Amino acid sequence: MDGRSEEDYWFALKKESAKIDSDTYWLDGNPSTYRWWCCDKFCEPNEEVECVRYTHCGFRDRKCSEKYQYTCKMAAGIISTPRALGS
């Protein structure tokens, strides 16, 4: 098992640099001040990478090349029909 979970996903939050304690921002350019870093045996942030994923216990920093499900920000008033994964 590679440690990935079907429940983990990218959600458009990045670290400003690959430093462990870097500030974060949203991909639409807005700053992010909210913090909920996961703290278990692998206390986060703990990697010199720029991307952040969401897990059942909080944020985790990971390489941007990792593959997870993702969420997107949509403009207010847009109605979208959910699609099954892979379609």
WOFEN-V386582 format. One record per pair of residues at least 6 apart in sequence whose ideal C-beta (glycine too) atoms are under 8 Angstrom apart, sorted by the first residue. I is the first residue (numbers start at 1). J is the second residue. If there is no record, write none. Layout:
i;j
I;J
I;J
//
This chain:
i;j
4;66
4;68
5;55
5;56
6;69
7;55
7;56
8;53
8;54
8;55
8;56
8;60
8;68
8;69
9;53
9;54
9;68
9;69
9;70
9;71
10;51
10;52
10;53
10;54
10;68
10;69
10;70
10;71
11;52
11;53
11;54
11;70
11;71
12;26
12;27
12;28
12;70
12;71
12;72
12;73
13;24
13;25
13;26
13;27
13;32
13;52
13;54
13;59
14;24
14;25
14;26
14;27
14;50
14;51
14;52
15;22
15;23
15;24
15;45
15;49
15;50
15;51
15;52
15;61
16;22
16;23
16;24
16;25
16;50
17;50
18;48
18;49
18;50
19;48
20;45
20;46
20;47
20;48
20;61
21;45
22;45
22;50
23;31
23;32
24;31
24;32
24;52
25;31
25;32
26;32
26;73
28;73
35;59
36;58
36;59
37;43
37;44
37;45
37;58
37;59
37;60
38;44
38;55
38;57
38;58
38;59
38;60
39;57
39;58
40;57
42;60
44;58
44;59
44;60
44;61
45;52
45;59
45;60
45;61
46;61
47;61
47;62
47;63
49;61
49;62
49;63
49;64
50;61
50;64
51;61
51;62
51;63
51;64
51;66
52;59
52;60
52;61
52;62
53;59
53;60
53;61
53;62
53;66
53;68
54;60
69;85
74;80
//
